[in-house]
Amino acid sequence: MIALILVLVGCQKVNKNEDAELISKAKATVIKHMKDKYGLDVEITYEHKLPTYVSSKVDLEGNVKGNPEQTFDIAVDYKTQETSSFLYSPELKNVLMEKGYKPRE
């Protein structure tokens, strides 16, 4: 019984370490994506890895550095590092439009 408990606790630590690494890579992907595509320096303020049986995605929220009202939500597939589901505040939409990007309606 004690051995089983130790194995389960060990597996949870491994999963948490793996999740932390996946989240860290997803954050780096979003920061690079926002810089490369829009020329924006951003910071991540919230992250949530979905359970593996639901999706292979990490949901992230953040804002443009120095402009907390310019917020966004974005998902990263941790298997491919592709971004999707980009949502943004009206304030960030205005910034993107000023830079010449036509945000989705």
Residue pairs with C-beta under 8 A, 6 or more apart in sequence:
19 49
22 49
22 58
22 78
23 47
23 49
23 58
25 78
25 81
26 47
26 58
26 60
26 76
26 78
26 81
27 44
27 47
27 60
29 76
29 81
29 83
30 42
30 44
30 60
30 62
30 74
30 76
30 83
31 42
31 44
33 74
33 83
34 40
34 41
34 42
34 72
35 41
35 42
38 96
38 99
38 101
39 99
40 64
40 95
41 64
41 65
42 62
42 63
42 64
42 65
42 72
43 62
43 63
43 65
44 60
44 61
44 62
45 61
45 62
45 63
46 60
46 61
46 62
47 58
47 59
47 60
47 61
48 58
48 59
48 60
49 57
49 58
49 59
49 78
50 56
50 57
50 58
50 59
56 77
56 78
56 79
57 75
57 76
57 77
57 78
57 84
58 75
58 76
58 78
59 73
59 74
59 75
59 85
60 73
60 74
60 75
60 76
61 71
61 72
61 73
62 71
62 72
62 74
63 69
63 70
63 71
63 72
63 92
64 70
64 92
64 95
67 91
67 95
69 89
69 91
70 88
70 89
70 91
70 92
70 95
71 88
71 89
71 91
71 92
72 86
72 87
72 88
72 89
72 92
73 85
73 86
73 87
73 88
74 83
74 84
74 85
74 86
74 87
75 83
75 84
75 85
76 82
76 83
76 84
77 84
88 96
88 103
93 103
96 103
97 103
